[in-house]
Amino acid sequence: KLFKKLRPWTQQNEGQVTSDKNQDHYHQQSGSSENSVWCGVEESTLRETHGPRNVEKLRTMAYMGLCLSFQQHHKFFRMKDKLVAWVHGDEEREEELFYGPPGKNLYAIVINDEYAFRHIFKNGGTTVNTLTHSRQIKSDALGDRSLVAVVRDPIEHFLSGWAECGFRSTNSDENPSFSLSYEFDERIRSWEENVRTCLPRYREKSMTEYCNCVSHSYPQTVFLLDPVTGQSIDPSLELLGSLNELHGMLEIVGLKYDESSRSPVRASSTNPIKVEKYQWDKSLLSDETLRRICELVILDYYLLDFEPPAACLDQVTSNIASIGDVSL
């Protein structure tokens, strides 16, 4: 029953043969049929790390060749409980990392009776909205649905949020975060300072209007915190994948992906204003700017499967080791 719920597409494709590429991901063997390798991870390791429900989800992703999503789901659900315990072991870490999810009025997009798409800003929300013709709901309207979400490189997500807010800005030519009078690295450094200033622990009530867009550059994993307490992972989250494999993740939960559903107005690659003023290139950022952004979105590096920049690699690696040592 769980497998059918997780993969409604199997009922429509019964009897069909998966592609050779997908079979390669799913049927790699490591000496015996009892220890298959799924997307580079031995099945025995997965069963030691995850409960039966998560193993079935990982099996589905591997079967479909969604190995980027497989790795995100694997790390997130392997780390989340230890991460929560580690954060709550220090008051300063609690304040720094767990400040509650933004966008409570734009919590999720209904897909069907069983699933909703958790709207992490700049991670496919407009596309899913177009595909479903569905309303966005608050967290208390989720009902019995489970959540599916997708993630992307944390620095790229931060920069995509910058481009979105620049596009929306009514005074971009005067704002050092967006004005072309400044070098790219200077603009991004200014934007990082804006986002940091607007974090809940620093923000003043008078700054509400000034801060109304910065959450587009918040850490993605902040959106995955419990919408009520903000102090643990959202218990409704069931599937986590890669934005690069959005089509496959939506197929798993019963929604057919259509490439034409991508919004040319919002996409950075096709929107003329974003192309002219807000194209971004990580390679143009200084080590200091990368370090500051990394510190701002560091929760993503703890929970998601992305390589941190060299400027903060030692800090991330050390803290991940500490999180792994936590006893539950």
matplotlib code that plots the C-alpha trace (Angstrom):
import matplotlib.pyplot as plt

x = [0.0, 2.8, 4.6, 1.4, 0.7, 4.3, 4.3, 0.8, 2.5, 3.1, -0.6, -0.5, 2.7, 2.3, 4.0, 6.3, 10.0, 12.1, 14.9, 18.4, 19.6, 17.1, 17.8, 21.5, 20.8, 18.4, 19.9, 23.6, 24.8, 27.5, 28.3, 24.8, 21.1, 20.7, 22.9, 22.0, 23.6, 21.0, 22.5, 25.9, 24.7, 24.5, 21.0, 22.2, 23.5, 20.2, 18.3, 20.6, 20.1, 16.4, 13.1, 11.0, 9.1, 12.1, 13.7, 10.7, 10.9, 14.6, 13.9, 11.4, 13.9, 16.6, 14.2, 13.4, 17.0, 16.5, 19.9, 20.3, 17.0, 18.0, 21.1, 19.2, 16.5, 19.1, 21.2, 18.3, 16.4, 19.6, 20.8, 17.6, 17.0, 20.6, 20.7, 17.7, 19.2, 22.5, 20.9, 18.9, 22.0, 23.1, 20.9, 23.0, 22.7, 18.9, 18.6, 21.0, 19.6, 15.9, 14.0, 10.8, 9.8, 8.8, 5.9, 3.2, 0.5, 2.2, 2.9, 2.1, 0.4, -2.2, -1.3, -4.0, -5.7, -2.5, 0.3, 1.1, 4.2, 6.0, 6.7, 10.4, 10.7, 12.6, 12.4, 9.7, 6.6, 5.4, 5.8, 3.8, 1.2, 0.8, 0.7, -1.9, -4.0, -4.2, -4.3, -1.6, -2.7, -1.7, -0.2, -3.4, -5.2, -2.9, -5.2, -3.9, -1.7, 2.1, 4.6, 7.1, 9.8, 12.8, 16.1, 19.0, 22.6, 22.4, 24.6, 22.6, 19.4, 20.6, 21.5, 18.2, 16.5, 18.6, 17.6, 13.9, 13.9, 15.9, 13.2, 10.5, 12.3, 10.8, 14.1, 16.7, 18.8, 19.3, 19.8, 23.4, 22.2, 20.8, 22.3, 24.5, 26.7, 28.3, 30.4, 28.6, 30.5, 29.6, 26.0, 25.8, 27.7, 25.2, 22.3, 23.8, 23.9, 20.3, 19.2, 21.1, 19.7, 16.1, 16.5, 13.9, 16.4, 17.6, 14.5, 12.6, 8.9, 9.5, 11.5, 8.5, 8.2, 11.9, 12.2, 9.2, 11.2, 14.5, 13.0, 13.6, 17.3, 16.7, 18.2, 15.9, 15.8, 14.3, 11.2, 11.2, 10.9, 7.7, 5.3, 3.9, 7.0, 9.9, 11.9, 12.0, 11.5, 8.0, 6.5, 4.4, 7.5, 7.7, 9.7, 12.7, 14.4, 16.5, 15.1, 17.0, 14.7, 11.5, 9.7, 10.5, 9.6, 6.2, 5.7, 6.2, 3.3, 1.0, 1.5, 2.7, 5.3, 5.0, 8.0, 5.8, 4.6, 7.8, 7.1, 9.1, 8.2, 9.9, 12.8, 16.1, 17.3, 14.4, 13.1, 14.6, 15.0, 16.7, 18.9, 20.0, 20.4, 20.4, 22.4, 24.7, 27.9, 29.3, 32.8, 32.8, 32.2, 35.2, 36.1, 34.9, 31.5, 31.1, 32.1, 29.5, 26.7, 27.8, 27.5, 24.0, 22.7, 24.8, 21.8, 21.4, 24.9, 24.2, 21.1, 21.4, 23.9, 25.8, 29.6, 30.2, 32.6, 36.2, 35.8, 33.7, 34.5, 36.4, 33.6, 30.9, 32.9, 33.7, 30.1, 28.7, 31.2, 29.8, 26.2, 27.1, 28.5, 25.1, 23.5, 19.7]
y = [0.0, 2.4, 1.7, 2.3, 5.5, 6.7, 5.8, 6.4, 6.5, 2.7, 2.0, 3.9, 2.3, -1.3, -3.7, -1.1, -1.6, 1.1, 2.7, 1.2, 4.3, 3.9, 0.1, 0.9, 3.1, 0.6, -2.8, -2.2, -5.2, -5.4, -9.1, -10.4, -9.7, -9.0, -5.9, -3.9, -0.4, 2.3, 5.6, 4.7, 3.7, 0.1, -1.1, -2.6, 0.9, 2.5, -0.1, 0.5, 4.3, 4.7, 3.2, 1.1, 4.1, 6.1, 3.0, 2.7, 6.3, 6.0, 2.8, 4.7, 7.5, 5.1, 3.1, 6.3, 7.4, 10.4, 10.1, 13.8, 13.7, 10.4, 12.0, 15.0, 12.8, 10.4, 13.1, 15.2, 12.4, 10.9, 14.1, 15.9, 14.4, 14.8, 18.3, 19.3, 17.9, 19.6, 23.0, 22.7, 22.0, 25.6, 28.7, 30.8, 28.1, 28.0, 31.7, 31.7, 28.7, 28.1, 31.3, 29.8, 29.3, 32.4, 32.6, 31.1, 32.4, 30.8, 27.5, 24.9, 24.3, 21.5, 18.7, 16.2, 14.6, 13.0, 15.5, 19.3, 21.0, 22.9, 26.3, 27.1, 30.5, 30.3, 26.5, 25.8, 27.2, 29.2, 26.1, 23.9, 26.6, 26.7, 22.9, 22.4, 25.6, 25.2, 27.7, 28.2, 27.2, 28.1, 25.3, 24.8, 23.9, 21.0, 18.4, 14.9, 15.6, 15.0, 17.5, 17.1, 19.7, 20.3, 22.1, 23.6, 24.8, 27.2, 29.9, 29.8, 29.9, 33.0, 34.7, 33.8, 35.5, 38.6, 38.7, 38.2, 41.0, 43.3, 42.7, 43.6, 46.6, 50.1, 51.9, 49.5, 52.3, 53.9, 50.7, 49.5, 46.0, 46.3, 49.4, 48.7, 51.6, 49.0, 45.9, 42.6, 41.5, 44.8, 44.4, 40.9, 41.9, 44.7, 42.3, 39.8, 42.6, 43.5, 39.9, 39.5, 42.7, 41.5, 38.1, 37.9, 38.2, 41.6, 43.0, 45.9, 46.3, 49.5, 47.5, 45.3, 46.9, 47.1, 43.4, 42.1, 40.3, 39.1, 35.7, 34.7, 34.5, 32.7, 29.2, 26.7, 24.4, 27.2, 26.6, 23.0, 23.7, 23.1, 26.0, 26.1, 25.9, 26.6, 24.4, 21.1, 19.7, 19.9, 16.5, 16.6, 16.6, 13.2, 13.6, 15.8, 16.0, 18.2, 21.1, 19.7, 16.7, 18.5, 16.6, 13.2, 14.3, 15.5, 12.3, 10.3, 12.1, 11.9, 15.2, 15.1, 17.7, 19.9, 22.0, 24.7, 25.4, 27.2, 30.9, 33.1, 36.1, 34.8, 32.8, 34.6, 33.2, 34.6, 37.6, 40.6, 42.8, 40.0, 39.2, 42.8, 43.7, 40.6, 37.9, 36.3, 34.2, 32.6, 32.7, 36.5, 36.6, 37.2, 34.6, 37.0, 37.4, 33.7, 33.1, 35.5, 34.0, 30.6, 31.5, 33.0, 29.8, 27.3, 25.3, 24.2, 22.7, 20.8, 19.1, 19.1, 17.3, 20.2, 21.0, 24.2, 26.9, 26.5, 29.8, 28.0, 24.3, 23.8, 25.3, 23.2, 20.0, 20.5, 21.2, 18.3, 16.0, 17.4, 16.8, 13.2, 12.6, 13.5, 10.6, 10.3]
z = [0.0, 0.9, -2.4, -4.4, -2.5, -3.1, -6.8, -8.3, -11.7, -11.5, -11.9, -15.2, -16.4, -15.3, -17.7, -19.2, -19.1, -17.4, -19.5, -19.4, -17.6, -14.8, -14.6, -14.2, -11.2, -9.6, -10.4, -9.7, -7.7, -5.0, -5.0, -4.2, -4.8, -1.1, -1.3, -4.3, -4.8, -5.2, -6.7, -5.3, -1.8, -0.7, 0.2, 3.5, 4.5, 3.7, 5.8, 8.7, 8.5, 7.5, 8.5, 6.1, 4.8, 3.8, 2.3, 0.0, -1.0, -1.8, -3.8, -5.9, -6.6, -7.6, -9.8, -11.7, -12.0, -9.7, -8.1, -7.3, -5.4, -3.8, -2.3, -1.0, 0.6, 2.0, 3.7, 5.0, 6.7, 8.0, 9.6, 10.7, 14.2, 15.2, 13.8, 15.9, 19.0, 18.3, 17.7, 20.9, 22.8, 22.6, 23.0, 20.6, 17.9, 18.4, 17.8, 14.9, 13.0, 14.1, 13.5, 12.1, 8.4, 6.4, 4.0, 6.4, 4.1, 1.1, 2.8, 0.1, -3.3, -3.3, -5.8, -5.0, -2.0, -0.8, -1.5, -1.5, -2.7, 0.0, -1.4, -0.8, -2.6, -5.9, -6.0, -8.6, -6.9, -10.0, -12.2, -9.8, -9.5, -13.3, -13.5, -10.8, -11.3, -7.6, -4.7, -2.2, 1.3, 4.9, 7.0, 8.9, 5.7, 4.8, 6.3, 6.0, 3.0, 3.0, 1.7, -1.2, -1.7, -3.9, -3.2, -5.1, -4.5, -1.5, -3.0, -6.2, -4.3, -2.4, -5.7, -7.3, -4.4, -4.9, -8.6, -7.7, -5.2, -7.6, -10.2, -7.7, -6.3, -7.0, -6.4, -7.8, -9.3, -5.9, -3.9, -3.7, -3.7, -7.2, -8.9, -11.9, -10.6, -8.3, -9.1, -8.9, -5.7, -4.0, -4.9, -3.5, -0.3, 0.2, -0.3, 2.2, 4.7, 4.0, 4.4, 7.7, 9.0, 8.3, 10.1, 12.8, 15.7, 14.3, 12.6, 14.1, 13.6, 11.6, 9.0, 7.8, 4.4, 3.9, 4.6, 2.8, 0.0, 1.7, 2.6, -1.0, 0.0, 3.3, 3.8, 2.1, 5.1, 7.2, 5.1, 6.2, 9.9, 11.8, 10.8, 14.3, 16.6, 14.2, 16.5, 14.7, 11.2, 9.6, 10.4, 7.2, 5.0, 3.3, 0.1, -0.6, -4.0, -6.3, -8.3, -11.3, -11.1, -10.4, -13.2, -11.7, -8.1, -9.3, -11.3, -8.1, -6.4, -9.4, -11.3, -14.9, -15.7, -18.7, -19.8, -21.2, -17.6, -16.8, -16.4, -18.8, -16.7, -13.6, -15.0, -14.7, -18.1, -20.1, -18.3, -20.1, -17.0, -15.0, -18.0, -18.3, -14.6, -12.4, -14.1, -11.6, -11.7, -8.5, -9.9, -9.7, -5.9, -3.6, -0.9, 1.8, 0.2, -0.3, 3.3, 4.5, 2.4, 3.5, 7.1, 6.5, 4.8, 6.7, 7.8, 4.2, 4.2, 7.4, 6.0, 2.2, -0.1, -1.5, -1.4, 0.5, -0.9, 0.1, 2.1, 4.7, 4.1, 7.3, 9.5, 7.8, 7.9, 11.6, 12.6, 10.5, 12.4, 15.7, 14.6, 13.6, 17.1, 18.8, 20.6, 20.3]

ax = plt.figure().add_subplot(projection="3d")
ax.plot(x, y, z, "-o")
ax.set_aspect("equal")
plt.show()
